[in-house]
Amino acid sequence: MSYSVPMRCCLFLLYLCFQGGLARNLSIDRPMSSSSSVAAPQPLVDHKDDTTRNDPLLLRAARGEDVERFPVWMMRQAGRHMQAYRNLLHKYPTFRERSEIPEASKAISLQPLERYGVDGVILFSDILTPLPAMGIDFDILESGRIHIEPIRNQDQLNHRLHRVSKEEFRVKCAFVGTVLKELRQQFSTTTTTSPNTTLLGFVGLPFTLATYLVEGETGVSTGFPNIHRLMKDDPKLVKSILSLLSDNIVQYACFQIESGAQVLQVFDSWAGHVNDEYYAEFCQPYQQRVIHGIHQHHPHVPVIIYIAPGPYSKRGRRLEALAQTGADIVSVDYTVDMALARALLSDNESIGLQGNLDPELLRKGPLNEIRRQTLALLKSLKGKRRCIINLGHGISPDTPEAHAKCFVETVQSYDVYS
């Protein structure tokens, strides 16, 4: 995506405004005393609606409601960086056991809450989890390598990838429903120690899932040669795959919501690896189709969309396209400054932002630098509604727990009125 010189100047001026806090209509100042002759700004908390006010913080923020502080969670927050997770490996030696045995998935989902006190708990699962219900089996090795018998022609598609209803997902992915229901019940109990916790579900979007089906593995290291070939030589086949996946994903997402998920994050992780022409033809229409389908059935459930930084999506190149998908919140990767992200999306203030601390910084530290850059991120979002603090990618497996805790505590102790 390229910009004219005047447009670049405008974006740069907006960037400076957000960095310097000059966008006064978006700023939040500490309320002044009643003796002041200048009217105090409205507080972030609106006490008029007690029902809404009793909902958990992250859910209220995702809806665009007034909140008392920024909520925080971390992508891949449950996993190998935590000792509690590693302690379970002997009992549940494979990823699919850990994500498909309800007692294991629930325990792992809760570990970041218990260790860091994050504001959101996301189901411990994988974007590939619903594939067996669709007729596609897969293996995930402990190294992270994925193996799927590929689909590369119409006959393979017809015989192997099936249409699945919400009711069928409820049966075939019963373990997902069990974990979500138990977590939601735990967070809703008045005696719980975490009544302010939001439960998140997630799904993979059609293009990213299609890359696994066509490549038979994660295609990042090889450049996704097979799906690129099919997009060029047999676009009809690719669109047939994407169309069927879209319908199935909507059903799976609705199953998660009806099982207890309050916010849904949708991942099109590898959509940054295709050029703008292919993105417009094979990615964005199916992103929109899935998000529209979710909102059609559950209009009040916020949807967050994320693309991992790729050759065509780094430095904010796809942010405006993501804002056009119908998602409520765009999750920003770590390659773009959040103030610039605000500037790029300034024409649509209703779109929320999530992100975007660099996970490499979180891994390396030191603690004072994590605090400094987290504070800079918070200041760049000051006054912005519908904001969630997160990383700009999943947390690295060798990140020290003390670093993650420092990040969470820095966000939660930040005074939005200062």
C-alpha positions, 0 to 999 in steps of 0.5 A, spaced: 500 500 500 502 506 498 500 513 499 501 520 496 506 525 498 500 530 501 497 523 504 503 521 508 504 529 510 497 528 513 499 521 517 505 524 519 502 530 522 496 525 526 502 521 528 505 527 532 499 529 534 497 522 538 505 522 540 504 528 543 497 528 546 495 534 542 489 530 540 485 534 545 478 531 543 481 524 545 485 526 551 483 524 558 485 528 564 485 527 571 478 530 574 479 537 577 476 539 583 469 542 584 472 548 586 475 549 579 471 554 574 473 549 568 468 543 568 471 537 569 472 531 564 467 525 564 471 519 568 472 513 564 467 509 569 460 510 567 456 508 573 449 509 570 448 502 568 449 498 574 448 491 569 453 493 564 458 496 570 458 489 573 460 486 567 468 484 566 473 489 565 475 487 558 468 485 555 466 492 557 472 495 553 471 490 547 464 493 547 467 500 547 464 502 554 467 506 559 472 503 563 476 504 569 483 502 566 486 498 560 485 491 560 491 486 559 492 479 556 497 476 552 496 472 546 499 465 547 499 466 554 498 459 556 504 455 554 511 453 554 514 459 557 510 457 564 513 452 569 506 450 571 505 448 563 511 444 563 509 440 569 504 437 566 507 435 560 509 428 563 502 427 564 499 429 558 505 428 553 502 431 546 499 437 544 492 434 542 492 431 549 493 438 553 488 441 548 483 436 547 482 433 554 478 438 558 481 437 565 488 439 562 485 444 557 481 448 563 487 447 568 492 450 562 487 456 560 487 458 568 495 458 569 496 465 566 490 468 571 493 464 577 500 467 575 499 474 572 492 476 574 490 477 567 484 480 565 482 475 560 483 468 559 483 465 552 481 457 551 487 453 551 486 450 544 488 451 536 486 454 530 486 447 527 482 443 533 475 443 529 478 440 523 477 433 525 470 434 525 470 437 518 473 430 516 481 432 516 485 429 521 492 432 523 498 431 527 502 437 531 509 434 534 512 437 540 517 441 535 511 445 533 511 441 526 504 440 523 502 434 518 496 434 514 494 430 508 494 435 503 488 437 499 490 439 492 484 437 487 477 437 487 476 430 488 480 430 494 476 436 496 469 433 495 471 426 499 475 429 505 472 436 507 465 436 510 460 441 511 459 441 519 453 444 523 453 447 530 450 441 533 455 437 530 461 441 533 457 441 539 458 433 539 464 432 535 468 438 539 464 437 546 471 438 549 471 445 547 464 446 550 465 443 556 472 447 558 468 454 556 462 452 560 466 450 566 470 456 565 464 461 564 461 458 570 467 459 574 468 466 572 460 468 574 460 465 581 459 470 586 464 467 590 470 466 585 476 469 586 476 472 579 469 475 578 472 480 573 475 475 568 473 475 561 473 469 557 475 469 550 474 464 544 478 464 538 478 461 531 482 461 525 480 464 518 479 461 512 485 463 508 490 461 514 486 454 515 486 453 507 494 454 507 494 448 512 490 444 508 493 445 501 500 445 504 499 440 509 504 443 514 506 450 516 508 454 509 512 460 512 519 457 511 517 454 504 513 461 502 506 457 501 508 454 494 502 450 493 497 455 495 500 460 491 500 455 485 493 454 486 490 461 487 494 462 480 492 456 476 485 453 479 482 459 483 475 456 483 478 450 487 481 455 492 475 459 493 471 452 494 475 451 500 475 458 502 467 458 502 466 451 505 471 453 511 467 460 512 461 456 513 464 451 518 468 457 522 461 461 523 458 455 526 464 453 530 465 460 533 457 460 534 458 454 538 464 457 542 460 463 544 454 459 546 458 455 550 460 461 554 466 465 550 464 472 551 469 475 546 472 472 540 479 473 536 479 471 529 486 469 526 488 470 519 495 469 521 498 467 514 494 473 510 500 477 510 504 472 506 500 474 499 500 480 495 495 485 495 491 482 489 491 475 492 489 478 499 483 482 496 481 476 492 482 470 497 483 473 504 478 479 505 472 477 502 472 471 507 474 474 513 468 479 512 464 473 511 466 469 517 465 476 521 458 478 518 456 471 520 458 471 527 455 478 528 449 476 524 448 470 530 451 474 536 451 481 534 453 483 541 459 479 542 465 483 540 470 480 535 478 482 534 482 480 528 489 479 528 494 478 522 501 476 524 506 480 521 508 478 514 512 481 508 505 484 505 502 486 512 508 489 516 508 496 518 501 497 518 500 495 511 493 491 512 490 495 518 485 499 514 483 493 510 482 489 517 478 495 519 473 494 513 472 487 515 467 488 520 471 486 526 470 491 532 477 491 534 484 490 530 489 487 533 496 491 531 502 487 530 509 489 533 512 492 527 508 498 527 508 504 532 501 504 536 500 512 535 501 511 527 496 505 527 491 510 531 493 515 525 492 510 520 485 508 523 483 515 525 477 516 520 474 510 524 474 512 531 469 506 533 474 501 531 478 498 537 485 497 538 489 491 541 496 490 542 502 491 541 508 490 545 514 487 542 514 479 544 522 480 543 522 485 548 518 481 553 523 476 552 529 479 553 528 485 558 530 488 562 525 489 567 526 497 566 525 497 559 519 493 559 516 498 564 518 504 559 516 501 553 509 499 556 508 505 559 510 509 552 504 504 549 499 506 554 500 513 553 500 512 546 493 509 547 490 514 552 483 517 551 482 511 546 476 507 547 475 500 545 482 498 547 486 492 550 493 491 551 496 485 549 503 483 545 504 484 538 505 477 537 504 471 541 509 470 547 515 467 546 516 460 549 523 462 553 520 468 556 521 469 563 515 469 567 518 475 571 518 479 565 510 477 563 508 479 570 512 486 570 508 487 563 501 485 566 502 489 573 505 495 569 498 495 565 494 494 571 497 499 575 497 505 570 493 511 572 489 513 566 488 520 569 495 522 570 
